[in-house]
Structure formats: C-alpha cells, structure tokens
Amino acid sequence: MASPTLVKGVRSTRSTIALKLTMALSGLAFIGFVLGHMYGNLKAFSGHDAFNEYAHHLRELGEPLLPYGGFLWVMRVGLIVALVVHVVAAVALWRRAAKARPVSYVAKKNQASSLSSRTMRWGGITILLFLVWHLVNFTIGKVNPQGGETNDPYNLLVDTFDLWWMTAIYLVAMVALAMHLHHGTWSALQTLGLTNTAQSRARAKAVGWIVAVVVAGGFSLVPLFVLFGVITK
C-alpha cells in the first residue's frame, strides 16, 4: 500500500507539470500574437493611409458573423484569459521553487544560469506594467502624450514616438520582452519535450534567440524611425 507521502509527492509532481504545460501553451499563444501585432505595426512604413486601413480592417474581421470590432474583443478576452493563466501558473511555480530550493543551491545555480532566465520574473513584471500603459495609450484610453488627436491611429502613433522619453520607455520594454521571449521560448520547448538531445537543445536555444530578436527588433523599428524623422505625419 502506497504511503501518503508518496501519493502527495506524485500529485505535487503532476501539478507542477500541469502548471509548466499551462505556462508553455499560454506563452506560445502570446508569441503568435506578438508576431502578428509586430507585422501590423510595420504597416506604419507604408504611410498614413495604409496603416489606418489596416487598423480599420481589423475591426471588420468576422463580419457579419461578428459585430464591428467584435473580432478584436474576442481576441482581447482570449489574451486576458491567457495572461491571467500565465501569471497565476508562474507565481505558483515560483513559490514552489522558493520553498524547495536551499539558499546555497540558488547561489550555485545562478552562476551557470543565463541573464534572461534570472530576470524572468522582473522582466514579466516590467512587461505587464508596460502592457497596461500601452493599452491606455493606444487602445482603451487612447491617450496622446502631446495632447493631439486620438481618433487617428497613425497620427497617435507618430505623436507618441516623436517624444524621446516615450520611445525610451518603449525600448526598455522591448529589452525586457526580448529577454523574456528568449528564455520563455526555450522553456516552452523544453516543457513540450522538444529538447531531449544536445542537437535539439541547441536548436531550441537558437529558436529562442530568433524569436527574441525578430519580435523585439521588429517592434523597435517603428518608434526609432519616428524619433529619427523617417516616419512622419
């Protein structure tokens, strides 16, 4: 007959695996979203009308099955659910690791761990705070830092990143996002069992770097080119 301690340990292990799978799948969903969002942002290089047409088209997706703007709200609700699940799983795993890990082990492990892995929690908090402001700036509140119009997506974008400090905030967030994506992609692939060999681990690390550079780099292009006067009204 199995002892209660063994059963408890098995349940705890299964629960930890479930939490890691939840984080991996929700993280991959976010990677898909940010890739699509980054592509849309790059429409700014095509000019005012092309960018605004893209923004308008997003609100028409799903019509007439969905009302105007319905697709965006379905996506927002889905992302909010994924975000809550991701954060709750991350906090639960962090608490378990903190209880089970001796101080001496932490010090030893940190010597070999990467910077992106050591800053995952702080990077996640930074991204979460930036996301709140980003939604207020461009989606929910539509706040123009220069006090100009807010109903024109392209002009709001240019007015925002024409301010050096707004671009600086955005770039800091992109650094945090790159580091989070780098380690998060690797962790997700590891959780899904795709890093069982030395070759597959090397590929997973390379994929993590590619995702981080492509997404964070792509997002950074628009604010930088606005600040340097290439993208203008």
Beta strands, then each sheet from edge to edge (+ up, - down):
end
